[in-house]
């Protein structure tokens, strides 16, 4: 699966990027965020979450909010560019949050569209009111306000854009941080969002290059102490990977050979069962209509099937059938009588 968030590991902390719109079909998907967060928790105590998002789907945002809020890891949130709409709620999930002095935070009422009759539209409005109450409850602890106060201040139908300093003064965040890149002071929110997205694309060219220190943390490289050891292990793994095609061909051939042996074994077993049934018939232990029944019994349970046949009384001796000639020749009885006559000097 392609990952947008990069799961960037570091020396003492890992990083997860929430760059883009939030939603199941957008770049920031709640399932991906939660899965990657759980994977990181297994290896890292400290996790940085970096946000540059205009918001998106409310329900997906609630899922991410809960994942961060309930995480076992020590999560620190950084607003690199924009944390708007649902992204602002995620940013204020209760974990320490810092903003770049160039970034923006925006809170507003839930927005959406609907189509239908009067009753259906009224139901949509009720759902929006209910969701806004939920979001206000989610923000209440962080903002130290009541639900009604939050709704009156931020869910009043207007967009409330805050600079990093304004957010700090309002007690919404824990502090500011600087970045190396300069962002014009008069940048609009769209400008800031675009600048940080481009910054991510530029950095990814170096961040995705092989990091030998990170390789050594993987089980296959745990015994490597030098860069040369790492490179030798990579060469070994490449050699082993090169054998896969040949091994796959060999396995395919062995499977075909096994099928031949299995078919032969099945044919031999079938012939043995037919022989046992025919012998029982020749000895008068079973009748013609019973052949199929005992054949099925022998296939299902060979040992008990043979015991059942032997337990049946023989109604004629096998020697009575010696008169039966083999196909195209004389019978065994006639051959034996001829031999006796020869031994006693009779002319045959």
C-alpha positions as CSV (number, residue, x, y, z in Angstrom):
1,X,0.0,0.0,0.0
2,X,1.3,3.5,-0.8
3,X,1.8,5.7,2.3
4,X,1.4,9.4,2.2
5,X,2.5,10.0,5.7
6,X,6.1,8.6,5.2
7,X,6.4,7.3,8.8
8,X,9.7,9.1,9.2
9,X,11.8,7.4,11.9
10,X,14.4,9.4,13.9
11,X,16.9,8.8,16.6
12,X,14.7,9.5,19.5
13,X,11.3,10.2,17.9
14,X,9.3,9.3,14.9
15,X,7.2,11.7,12.7
16,X,3.9,11.4,11.1
17,X,2.7,13.9,8.5
18,X,-0.8,15.1,8.2
19,X,-0.3,17.1,5.0
20,X,-3.5,17.4,2.8
21,X,-7.2,17.2,3.1
22,X,-8.8,14.8,5.6
23,X,-11.2,12.1,4.5
24,X,-11.4,8.4,3.4
25,X,-10.7,9.4,-0.2
26,X,-8.2,12.2,0.5
27,X,-4.5,12.3,1.3
28,X,-5.0,12.2,5.1
29,X,-7.1,9.0,5.7
30,X,-8.1,8.1,9.2
31,X,-7.4,4.4,8.8
32,X,-3.9,5.1,7.5
33,X,-3.1,7.5,10.3
34,X,-4.4,5.2,13.0
35,X,-2.6,2.2,11.6
36,X,0.7,4.0,11.3
37,X,0.4,5.5,14.7
38,X,0.0,2.0,16.2
39,X,3.0,0.8,14.3
40,X,5.1,3.7,15.6
41,X,4.0,3.1,19.2
42,X,5.6,-0.3,19.1
43,X,9.1,1.2,18.4
44,X,9.0,4.8,19.6
45,X,8.1,6.5,22.8
46,X,8.0,10.0,21.3
47,X,6.1,10.8,18.1
48,X,5.8,14.2,16.3
49,X,2.7,14.9,14.3
50,X,3.1,17.7,11.7
51,X,0.0,19.4,10.2
52,X,-0.6,21.3,7.0
53,X,-4.2,20.8,6.2
54,X,-7.3,22.8,5.2
55,X,-9.5,20.3,7.1
56,X,-12.0,17.9,5.6
57,X,-14.4,15.2,6.7
58,X,-15.7,15.6,10.3
59,X,-16.1,11.9,11.1
60,X,-12.6,11.0,9.7
61,X,-11.2,13.9,11.8
62,X,-12.9,12.6,14.9
63,X,-11.3,9.2,14.4
64,X,-7.8,10.8,14.1
65,X,-8.5,13.0,17.1
66,X,-9.3,9.9,19.2
67,X,-6.2,8.1,17.9
68,X,-3.9,10.9,19.0
69,X,-5.7,11.6,22.3
70,X,-5.7,7.9,23.3
71,X,-2.2,7.1,22.1
72,X,0.3,5.5,24.5
73,X,3.1,7.5,23.0
74,X,4.2,11.0,23.9
75,X,2.8,13.0,21.0
76,X,3.8,16.5,20.2
77,X,1.8,18.3,17.5
78,X,3.4,20.9,15.2
79,X,1.3,23.2,12.9
80,X,3.7,23.8,10.1
81,X,1.4,25.7,7.7
82,X,-2.4,25.5,8.1
83,X,-4.6,23.8,10.7
84,X,-8.0,24.8,9.5
85,X,-11.5,23.5,10.1
86,X,-11.4,19.8,11.2
87,X,-7.6,19.9,11.2
88,X,-7.7,22.6,13.9
89,X,-9.8,20.3,16.1
90,X,-7.2,17.5,15.6
91,X,-4.4,19.9,16.5
92,X,-6.1,20.8,19.7
93,X,-6.7,17.2,20.8
94,X,-5.1,17.8,24.2
95,X,-1.5,17.0,23.3
96,X,1.2,19.7,23.4
97,X,0.9,21.8,20.2
98,X,3.3,24.3,18.7
99,X,2.9,26.6,15.7
100,X,5.4,28.0,13.3
101,X,5.3,31.8,13.6
102,X,4.2,31.8,9.9
103,X,1.4,29.3,10.3
104,X,-2.4,29.8,10.7
105,X,-5.1,28.3,12.9
106,X,-8.7,28.5,11.8
107,X,-11.9,27.4,13.6
108,X,-15.4,27.7,12.2
109,X,-18.9,26.2,12.1
110,X,-19.4,22.9,10.3
111,X,-20.1,23.3,6.6
112,X,-21.8,21.0,4.2
113,X,-24.4,20.7,1.6
114,X,-27.7,18.8,1.3
115,X,-30.5,18.1,-1.1
116,X,-34.0,17.0,-0.3
117,X,-37.4,18.1,1.0
118,X,-38.1,20.3,4.0
119,X,-38.0,17.4,6.5
120,X,-34.7,16.1,5.1
121,X,-33.1,19.5,5.3
122,X,-34.2,20.0,8.8
123,X,-32.7,16.6,9.7
124,X,-29.4,17.8,8.2
125,X,-29.5,20.9,10.4
126,X,-30.2,18.8,13.5
127,X,-27.2,16.6,12.6
128,X,-24.9,19.7,12.2
129,X,-26.1,21.1,15.5
130,X,-25.3,17.7,17.1
131,X,-21.9,17.5,15.6
132,X,-21.0,21.1,16.6
133,X,-21.9,20.1,20.2
134,X,-19.6,17.1,19.9
135,X,-16.7,19.2,18.5
136,X,-17.3,21.8,21.3
137,X,-17.0,19.1,23.9
138,X,-13.8,17.8,22.3
139,X,-12.3,21.3,22.4
140,X,-13.7,22.3,25.9
141,X,-10.8,20.8,27.9
142,X,-8.1,22.4,25.8
143,X,-9.8,25.8,25.5
144,X,-10.9,25.8,29.2
145,X,-14.4,27.0,28.1
146,X,-17.9,25.6,28.3
147,X,-19.5,24.1,25.3
148,X,-21.8,27.1,24.9
149,X,-18.9,29.5,25.1
150,X,-17.0,27.7,22.4
151,X,-20.0,27.6,20.1
152,X,-20.7,31.2,20.7
153,X,-17.1,32.2,20.0
154,X,-16.0,29.9,17.2
155,X,-19.2,28.3,15.8
156,X,-21.0,31.5,14.9
157,X,-21.0,31.1,11.1
158,X,-17.7,33.0,10.6
159,X,-14.2,31.8,9.8
160,X,-11.9,32.6,12.7
161,X,-8.3,32.9,11.4
162,X,-5.6,33.2,14.0
163,X,-1.9,33.8,13.6
164,X,0.5,31.8,15.8
165,X,0.9,34.7,18.2
166,X,-2.9,35.2,18.4
167,X,-3.4,31.5,19.1
168,X,-0.7,31.6,21.8
169,X,-2.2,34.7,23.4
170,X,-5.6,33.0,23.4
171,X,-4.1,30.0,25.2
172,X,-4.9,27.6,22.3
173,X,-1.3,26.5,21.8
174,X,1.7,25.9,24.0
175,X,4.3,27.8,22.0
176,X,5.9,29.0,18.8
177,X,8.8,27.6,16.8
178,X,10.9,29.0,13.9
179,X,11.7,27.3,10.6
180,X,14.7,27.9,8.4
181,X,12.7,28.9,5.4
182,X,11.4,32.4,5.2
183,X,7.7,33.0,4.6
184,X,6.5,36.5,3.7
185,X,4.8,38.2,6.6
186,X,1.9,39.2,4.3
187,X,1.3,35.6,3.1
188,X,-2.4,34.5,2.8
189,X,-3.5,31.2,4.3
190,X,-3.5,29.7,0.8
191,X,0.1,31.0,0.3
192,X,1.2,29.4,3.6
193,X,-0.5,26.1,2.8
194,X,1.2,26.0,-0.7
195,X,4.6,27.0,0.7
196,X,4.7,24.1,3.2
197,X,3.4,21.6,0.7
198,X,6.2,22.5,-1.6
199,X,8.7,22.3,1.3
200,X,7.6,18.7,1.9
201,X,8.1,17.8,-1.8
202,X,11.6,19.3,-1.8
203,X,12.6,17.6,1.4
204,X,11.3,14.2,0.4
205,X,14.2,13.8,-2.2
206,X,16.7,13.6,0.6
207,X,14.6,12.1,3.4
208,X,13.9,9.0,1.3
209,X,17.6,8.3,0.6
210,X,19.1,5.3,2.3
211,X,20.0,6.0,5.9
212,X,22.6,3.4,7.2
213,X,21.9,4.2,10.8
214,X,18.2,3.5,10.3
215,X,19.0,0.2,8.5
216,X,21.0,-1.0,11.5
217,X,17.8,-0.8,13.6
218,X,16.2,-3.5,11.4
219,X,16.5,-7.2,12.5
220,X,18.4,-8.2,9.4
221,X,21.1,-5.6,10.1
222,X,21.2,-5.9,13.9
223,X,24.7,-7.4,13.9
224,X,26.2,-4.8,11.6
225,X,28.7,-2.5,13.3
226,X,30.1,-0.6,10.3
227,X,28.8,0.8,7.1
228,X,30.8,-2.0,5.3
229,X,28.9,-4.6,7.3
230,X,25.6,-3.0,6.2
231,X,26.6,-3.0,2.5
232,X,27.8,-6.6,2.7
233,X,24.4,-7.6,4.3
234,X,22.6,-5.7,1.5
235,X,24.7,-7.6,-1.1
236,X,23.8,-10.9,0.6
237,X,20.1,-10.1,0.6
238,X,20.3,-9.2,-3.1
239,X,22.0,-12.5,-3.8
240,X,19.3,-14.4,-1.8
241,X,16.6,-12.4,-3.6
242,X,18.2,-13.4,-7.0
243,X,17.6,-17.1,-6.1
244,X,13.8,-16.6,-5.8
245,X,13.1,-17.1,-9.5
246,X,15.1,-20.4,-9.6
247,X,13.5,-21.6,-6.4
248,X,10.1,-20.8,-7.7
249,X,10.8,-22.8,-10.9
250,X,12.1,-25.7,-8.8
251,X,9.0,-25.7,-6.6
252,X,6.7,-25.7,-9.6
253,X,8.6,-28.7,-11.0
254,X,8.5,-30.5,-7.7
255,X,4.8,-29.9,-7.4
256,X,4.3,-31.4,-10.9
257,X,6.4,-34.5,-10.0
258,X,4.5,-34.9,-6.7
259,X,1.2,-34.8,-8.7
260,X,2.5,-37.7,-10.9
261,X,3.4,-39.7,-7.8
262,X,0.1,-38.9,-6.1
263,X,-1.8,-40.0,-9.2
264,X,0.2,-43.3,-9.5
265,X,-0.3,-44.0,-5.8
266,X,-4.0,-43.3,-6.2
267,X,-4.2,-45.6,-9.2
268,X,-2.3,-48.4,-7.3
269,X,-4.6,-48.1,-4.4
270,X,-7.6,-48.2,-6.7
271,X,-6.3,-51.4,-8.3
272,X,-5.6,-53.0,-4.9
273,X,-9.2,-52.2,-3.8
274,X,-10.6,-53.6,-7.0
275,X,-8.5,-56.8,-6.5
276,X,-9.8,-57.2,-2.9
277,X,-13.4,-56.8,-4.0
278,X,-13.0,-59.1,-6.9
279,X,-11.4,-61.8,-4.7
280,X,-14.2,-61.5,-2.2
281,X,-16.7,-61.9,-5.0
282,X,-14.8,-64.9,-6.5
283,X,-14.9,-66.6,-3.0
284,X,-18.6,-66.0,-2.7
285,X,-18.2,-63.6,0.2
286,X,-20.2,-60.8,-1.5
287,X,-22.6,-60.6,-4.4
288,X,-22.3,-58.5,-7.5
289,X,-24.6,-55.7,-6.2
290,X,-22.4,-55.5,-3.0
291,X,-19.2,-54.8,-4.9
292,X,-19.8,-51.0,-5.0
293,X,-20.7,-50.9,-1.3
294,X,-17.5,-52.7,-0.2
295,X,-15.4,-50.7,-2.6
296,X,-16.6,-47.5,-1.0
297,X,-16.0,-48.9,2.4
298,X,-12.4,-49.9,1.6
299,X,-11.8,-46.4,0.2
300,X,-13.1,-44.7,3.4
301,X,-11.5,-47.1,5.9
302,X,-9.1,-49.6,4.4
303,X,-8.2,-51.5,7.6
304,X,-11.8,-52.0,8.8
305,X,-13.0,-52.7,5.2
306,X,-10.5,-55.5,4.8
307,X,-11.5,-56.9,8.2
308,X,-15.2,-56.8,7.2
309,X,-14.5,-58.8,4.0
310,X,-12.4,-61.4,5.8
311,X,-15.1,-61.9,8.4
312,X,-17.7,-62.8,5.7
313,X,-17.9,-66.7,5.1
314,X,-16.6,-68.0,1.8
315,X,-19.2,-69.9,-0.1
316,X,-16.8,-71.5,-2.6
317,X,-13.1,-72.4,-2.6
318,X,-10.8,-70.5,-4.9
319,X,-9.7,-73.8,-6.5
320,X,-13.2,-74.2,-7.9
321,X,-12.3,-71.3,-10.1
322,X,-9.2,-72.8,-11.5
323,X,-11.1,-74.1,-14.5
324,X,-11.5,-70.5,-15.6
325,X,-9.1,-70.0,-18.4
326,X,-7.0,-66.9,-18.6
327,X,-7.8,-64.6,-21.5
328,X,-6.6,-66.3,-24.7
329,X,-5.2,-69.5,-22.9
330,X,-6.0,-72.6,-20.9
331,X,-7.1,-72.5,-17.3
332,X,-4.8,-73.2,-14.4
333,X,-6.6,-76.5,-13.6
334,X,-6.1,-77.8,-17.1
335,X,-2.4,-76.9,-17.0
336,X,-1.9,-78.7,-13.7
337,X,-3.6,-81.9,-15.0
338,X,-1.4,-81.8,-18.1
339,X,1.7,-81.6,-16.0
340,X,0.6,-84.6,-13.9
341,X,-0.1,-86.7,-17.0
342,X,3.4,-85.9,-18.3
343,X,5.1,-87.0,-15.0
344,X,3.2,-90.3,-15.1
345,X,4.2,-91.2,-18.6
346,X,1.0,-90.5,-20.3
347,X,1.0,-89.1,-23.8
348,X,-0.5,-85.7,-23.8
